[in-house]
Amino acid sequence: MNWILHCTTLSWQKKKDPEFALAYAGISIIWLSYQQIGKITPDVAGPKIMSAIETALALDSTLADVHYTLAMINFLGMWDWKKSELEFKKTIAINPNNADAQALYSFFLSIMGRPEEAIKRIELAIKLDPKNPMIKATYSQVLFFTRRYDEAISVSRELLDTDSTILVAMDPLFNALHMTGRDEEAFEALKYYFTNMYKDFAHVFDQYPKLGYTGTLNLEGDTLLTQSKPNIFYLLNLLIFMYFPVIKSWPWTVWRKLTRYMIKYDYYKIPHL
């Protein structure tokens, strides 16, 4: 179902029942999602996200899914770690069986450097919803961030063998392959991910025989970056995913380059990231 149909459906539900809080929460998730994938800029999406979730909270602040939506916004959109965790905890207190919330909270915990808590949460999420492919993809991400690279590779490949279109599973796969020194496999995973993720973009993966692993990835990053300048999200995505894997760390040179582009495109002036 495409995003226009999602918006139409939720808008119809909102119109039919103006006090249906979950419709407003759903609308805010759609705006957040399309901000995250670069279809809408944050300055346009941000106010719509906040307006919808504030309405949902005003209508019914006792719903777990409303607080889960707010956790998502603070985590993925606002980068407000304290508020994110507060809302995750509220969500789970209301409904501990919310598998999606448990999974995303696990991802949050893994990024915050709390691996034991992260693994406990993601294992619970899988137990609650064992057939959910997105939860399994999150499991792979959590395994990567907790440095369990071989397990991350195994989970990602198992998921992709089931459905090769789940591109989110490629992210932990190529990163984990890279971190374990399996550069050729990492290159093939990166190639598959970026050629499918950015189908309308020109790519330079055919330069691998000439430039090798590092050279080709740097050139691919620069090539996509040039094509992506009108879109802030792509700038962040490409800088993070094309330059980070090359050197197996977060070097200050990458952060300086990232910061220069953020300033150039007034990223810090946008109220809702």
VOZATI-213729 format. One record per residue (C-alpha): residue number from 1; x, y, z. Coordinates in pm, 1 decimal. Each point is the difference from the previous one (the first is absolute). Layout:
<recs>
REC seq       c1       c2       c3
REC NUM        X        Y        Z
...
</recs>
This chain:
<recs>
REC seq       c1       c2       c3
REC   1      0.0      0.0      0.0
REC   2    155.4    334.0    -98.9
REC   3     24.6    304.2    223.3
REC   4   -276.3    192.5   -180.2
REC   5   -241.2   -286.6     65.2
REC   6    114.2    -16.5    363.2
REC   7    -61.7    372.7     41.9
REC   8   -337.2    -21.0   -175.5
REC   9   -113.9   -290.2    217.3
REC  10    105.3    164.7    325.0
REC  11   -144.8    334.8   -103.5
REC  12   -329.9   -174.1    -74.0
REC  13      8.8   -163.4    344.5
REC  14     77.0    334.3    160.1
REC  15   -287.6    165.4   -185.9
REC  16   -238.9   -281.5     89.4
REC  17    101.0     15.0    366.1
REC  18    180.4    326.6     87.9
REC  19     74.2   -134.4    347.8
REC  20    174.8   -316.9   -121.7
REC  21    345.7     54.6    151.2
REC  22    168.3   -285.5   -184.4
REC  23    -83.3    157.0   -337.1
REC  24    200.1    308.6     98.3
REC  25    284.5   -217.3    131.9
REC  26      1.6   -187.8   -331.8
REC  27     10.6    322.6   -198.4
REC  28    299.8    117.8    201.5
REC  29    179.4   -332.0    -68.6
REC  30    -58.7     39.1   -373.9
REC  31    147.0    350.6     -0.5
REC  32    293.3   -121.0    210.6
REC  33     61.1   -296.1   -231.8
REC  34      3.1    209.9   -312.9
REC  35    226.7    251.5    164.3
REC  36    237.3   -283.2     91.9
REC  37     19.3   -139.0   -353.9
REC  38     42.5    342.8   -153.2
REC  39   -329.6     41.2   -182.7
REC  40    -88.4    307.0    208.3
REC  41    241.4    248.5    154.8
REC  42      2.7     39.6    380.6
REC  43   -114.4    362.0    -12.0
REC  44   -319.1   -115.8   -173.3
REC  45    -53.3   -326.6    187.3
REC  46    100.8    116.3    348.9
REC  47   -296.1    225.4     79.1
REC  48   -242.5   -257.4   -142.5
REC  49    154.8   -275.2    212.1
REC  50    -26.0    202.8    317.6
REC  51   -349.5    131.1    -70.7
REC  52   -135.1   -351.0    -54.9
REC  53    164.5   -157.8    305.5
REC  54    -99.6    290.2    226.8
REC  55   -360.4    -45.4   -112.3
REC  56     21.8   -373.8     68.1
REC  57    132.3     63.5    350.9
REC  58   -271.8    256.3     69.1
REC  59   -268.3   -247.4   -110.2
REC  60    130.0   -299.9    195.4
REC  61    329.8     -4.7    183.0
REC  62    -65.4   -345.9    146.6
REC  63     60.4   -192.8   -323.1
REC  64    324.3   -196.2    -30.0
REC  65     21.8     60.5   -375.7
REC  66    -20.6    374.8     45.2
REC  67    296.9     -6.4    237.8
REC  68    183.2   -240.4   -231.0
REC  69    -46.2    248.1   -283.1
REC  70    138.2    276.2    219.2
REC  71    297.4   -222.8     87.2
REC  72     64.3    -51.2   -372.6
REC  73    -17.2    372.9    -67.2
REC  74    241.9     86.5    279.1
REC  75    237.7   -281.8    -89.6
REC  76      6.3      5.2   -379.9
REC  77   -109.1    354.9    -70.3
REC  78    107.5    221.5    288.8
REC  79    302.2   -192.5    133.5
REC  80   -117.9     74.2    352.3
REC  81    126.0   -306.0    187.7
REC  82   -150.0     81.1    339.5
REC  83   -349.3     61.3   -134.0
REC  84     30.6   -304.6   -226.3
REC  85     70.7   -233.7    287.4
REC  86   -269.6    156.9    215.8
REC  87   -258.5    -64.7   -271.9
REC  88    124.9   -353.9    -65.2
REC  89    -40.5    -75.3    368.9
REC  90   -349.5    151.4      6.9
REC  91    -98.6   -208.4   -302.8
REC  92    123.5   -325.0    151.3
REC  93   -152.4     78.4    338.5
REC  94   -340.4     33.9   -167.3
REC  95     46.3   -297.3   -233.4
REC  96    302.3   -225.1     64.8
REC  97   -110.1   -222.6   -290.8
REC  98     58.6    268.2   -262.1
REC  99    263.5   -185.2   -203.3
REC 100     81.2    294.4   -227.6
REC 101     67.2    225.1    298.0
REC 102    217.6   -263.8    165.6
REC 103    200.3    -38.2   -322.7
REC 104     55.3    370.5    -62.0
REC 105     84.2     53.7    366.7
REC 106    257.4   -277.1    -38.9
REC 107    152.0    181.1   -298.2
REC 108      7.6    320.2    204.5
REC 109    175.2   -180.4    287.6
REC 110    259.1   -150.5   -233.4
REC 111     85.6    344.5   -134.2
REC 112     22.5    133.9    354.7
REC 113    263.5   -262.1     79.0
REC 114   -214.6   -220.6    222.8
REC 115     41.1   -338.9   -172.2
REC 116   -136.1   -229.8    271.8
REC 117   -324.3    194.3     25.9
REC 118    -24.5     23.1   -379.6
REC 119     32.3   -375.3    -53.6
REC 120   -254.5    -73.2    272.2
REC 121   -253.9    233.0   -162.9
REC 122     46.5   -125.7   -355.4
REC 123    -26.2   -362.8    107.4
REC 124   -327.3     85.4    171.7
REC 125   -123.6    178.5   -314.5
REC 126     73.3   -308.1   -211.9
REC 127   -177.9   -220.3    252.3
REC 128   -303.2    229.4    -16.2
REC 129     -8.0     15.2   -381.7
REC 130    226.0   -272.1   -143.8
REC 131   -113.1     34.2   -362.6
REC 132     45.1    376.3    -31.5
REC 133    282.1     61.6   -253.4
REC 134     60.7    357.4    114.1
REC 135     59.6   -116.1    356.5
REC 136    248.6   -255.7   -130.8
REC 137    170.6    275.5   -199.2
REC 138     20.1    205.7    318.0
REC 139    146.9   -304.3    174.7
REC 140    278.5     -3.5   -258.1
REC 141     61.9    372.0     57.0
REC 142     15.9    -52.4    374.7
REC 143    244.5   -289.1    -40.7
REC 144    219.9    223.4   -214.1
REC 145     -1.8    288.1    246.8
REC 146     78.5   -238.9    285.8
REC 147    296.4   -128.6   -206.8
REC 148   -135.5   -347.9    -51.6
REC 149     94.8     18.0   -366.1
REC 150    -21.7   -365.2   -104.0
REC 151   -347.4    -28.0    149.5
REC 152   -106.8    321.3   -175.3
REC 153    118.7   -143.7   -331.7
REC 154   -184.6   -325.5     60.7
REC 155   -329.3    167.2     94.3
REC 156     16.9    244.9   -293.3
REC 157     70.4   -273.0   -252.4
REC 158   -274.2   -222.4    136.4
REC 159   -246.1    286.7    -34.0
REC 160    116.9     96.3   -349.2
REC 161    -22.6   -362.2   -113.4
REC 162   -366.6     19.4     93.6
REC 163    -59.9    339.7   -163.3
REC 164    276.7    178.4   -191.0
REC 165   -200.4    324.6     -9.5
REC 166     47.9     68.3    373.2
REC 167    281.3    244.7    -64.2
REC 168     20.0    108.4    361.8
REC 169    162.5   -338.5     70.1
REC 170    282.8     89.7   -239.6
REC 171    123.5    279.2    225.4
REC 172    121.0   -219.3    289.3
REC 173    113.5   -262.5   -251.1
REC 174    246.6    213.8   -191.9
REC 175    121.5    173.0    315.2
REC 176     56.0   -328.6    183.6
REC 177    175.3   -152.7   -301.7
REC 178    226.3    302.1    -15.6
REC 179     77.7     -8.0    370.7
REC 180    104.0   -365.1    -27.0
REC 181    233.8     73.0   -289.8
REC 182   -209.5   -167.2   -268.8
REC 183     40.1    287.4   -242.9
REC 184   -107.9   -173.4   -319.8
REC 185   -323.0   -123.3    157.3
REC 186    -55.8    343.2    155.4
REC 187     48.2    162.3   -340.1
REC 188   -259.7   -224.6   -164.1
REC 189   -247.1     72.2    281.2
REC 190     62.2    373.7    -28.4
REC 191    -41.3    -14.2   -375.6
REC 192   -331.1   -182.2     30.7
REC 193   -125.0    238.8    268.9
REC 194     85.7    326.0   -173.1
REC 195   -101.4   -100.4   -352.0
REC 196   -340.2   -107.2    131.7
REC 197    -40.5    280.1    252.8
REC 198     94.7    272.3   -249.9
REC 199   -127.4   -134.4   -329.5
REC 200    -23.9    344.4   -160.1
REC 201    364.8     81.2     72.9
REC 202    313.2    -71.4   -202.3
REC 203    246.7   -238.3    166.8
REC 204    369.6    -79.1    -42.0
REC 205     28.4   -351.5    140.5
REC 206    143.6   -112.8   -334.2
REC 207    319.6    184.3     98.5
REC 208     81.6   -266.7    258.9
REC 209    262.1   -181.9   -214.2
REC 210    185.1    327.8    -49.6
REC 211    -45.2    178.8    333.6
REC 212    -46.3   -287.0    242.0
REC 213   -223.8     -7.7    306.5
REC 214     81.1    327.6    174.2
REC 215     44.0    201.9   -318.7
REC 216   -327.5   -116.9   -151.7
REC 217   -199.1     68.0    317.0
REC 218    145.8    348.7     30.7
REC 219    -80.3     73.0   -362.8
REC 220   -352.6   -144.9     35.9
REC 221    -56.3    221.4    304.2
REC 222    120.5    310.3   -183.3
REC 223   -204.7    -87.3   -310.2
REC 224   -322.5    -51.2    192.2
REC 225     69.2    304.3    213.9
REC 226     24.6    218.9   -309.0
REC 227   -336.4   -130.1   -120.1
REC 228   -158.4     40.5    342.2
REC 229     74.8    360.7     86.7
REC 230   -362.8    117.3    -11.7
REC 231    -93.9   -263.0    258.1
REC 232    124.2     34.7    356.8
REC 233    -82.4   -354.3    105.2
REC 234    205.5   -148.6   -279.7
REC 235    294.1    213.5    103.7
REC 236     -4.8   -153.8    346.5
REC 237    -69.1   -349.4   -123.1
REC 238    274.5      1.6   -256.8
REC 239    262.6    159.8    219.9
REC 240    -67.0   -243.5    281.6
REC 241    -36.8   -317.7   -202.7
REC 242    260.7     66.4   -266.8
REC 243    284.0    146.2    206.2
REC 244    -41.1   -182.6    330.6
REC 245     43.8   -354.5   -141.9
REC 246    323.9     89.7   -175.9
REC 247    201.7     42.7    318.0
REC 248   -175.9   -209.0    265.0
REC 249    -46.0    291.4    240.5
REC 250   -157.5    342.4     44.2
REC 251    294.9    226.2    -90.7
REC 252     -5.5    369.5     74.0
REC 253     63.2     65.2   -368.9
REC 254   -338.2   -152.0    -82.6
REC 255   -172.3    207.6    265.7
REC 256    167.1    316.9   -127.9
REC 257   -116.0    -72.7   -355.6
REC 258   -348.4    -86.7    122.2
REC 259    -15.3    321.1    204.6
REC 260    108.0    214.9   -295.5
REC 261   -287.0   -134.2   -211.1
REC 262   -248.3     36.1    285.6
REC 263     96.3    364.1     42.2
REC 264     -2.6     62.8   -375.9
REC 265   -357.9   -122.1    -24.7
REC 266   -112.3    174.2    324.2
REC 267    -65.9   -333.3    167.3
REC 268     40.7    141.5    350.2
REC 269   -266.1    262.4    -67.8
REC 270   -269.4   -260.0    -59.2
REC 271   -217.2    -36.5    314.1
REC 272    -87.3   -367.8    -54.3
REC 273    277.6   -224.6   -132.5
</recs>
